Amino acid sequence: MGIYCAPLMFSLFFWIIIMFTLVHQHPDFLVINKHPGVSVHKDDGDQPLLAEVAKQTGDEKLYLIHRLDKMTSGLLLLGRNRQAAAELSGNFAKRDVEKFYLAIGTKKPKKKQGVVIGDMSRSRRSSWKLDSTKDNPAITQFFSTAAGNGRRCFLCKPHTGKTHQIRVALKSVGSGITGDEIYGNEEADRGYLHAYALSFPYKGENQQFICVPDNGELWQAEEVKQALAEWATPWLLAWPKLPGKS
């Protein structure tokens, strides 16, 4: 089963007010496109996202299955009942879920594709850093291609769910995300990280969702559109080999 999120164009004012776009309603779960600048947490004074979704769908309670950083837009999975939430969360815990992210980096990375692997530890302020040790490492596969004006477009597949994992991984290869106030070095109209695709099993059926990014001027570059056409089925790509895998 595959669901595609059709791109819509919003003004800056409109997508700040409208916190999400509903992508898919299943009896047991919802898939939304969270807009950039919207928090999934309750601890920074923002209006809770789940309450806004529930108003639209009529759900009494929704369960957050995974999280996205405030700057990150894209696909977010919500459970509609306790049993479904437990099963879906279990899929994440067992790493039965494939997640794919798009990013735009400020410059050409040290390598065009590969695997970033290493432990992560706290750094200054709210940031994290990648260590050379691999005791409990963050693991991220990636491809990159030109994004115009010297920038790079990345397709990333994280195999772990560490805080700021992709943001730290891209900074470690020399291409911090454009508009990322912590790890980037170029200001922009938003932080250019987007949860692009999800694939996961549920009750014997494979669920697949894709959401093309629409909020942000840099996604409109012709080079980025070409990359998205080539990455239209990310789960079928020949990804860089993981260490220890044949």
Secondary structure, 3 states (H helix, E strand, C coil): CEEEECCCCCCHHHHHHCCEEEEEECCCEEEEEECCCCCCCCCCCCCCHHHHHHHHHCCCCCEECCCCCCCCEEEEEEECCHHHHHHHHHHHHCCCCEEEEEEEECCCCCCCCEEEEECEEECCCCCEEECCCCCCCEEEEEEEEEEECCEEEEEEEECCCCCCHHHHHHHHCCCCECCCCCCCCCCCCCCCEEEEEEEEEECCEEEEEEECCCCCHHHHCHHHHHHHHHCCCHHHCCCCCCCCCC
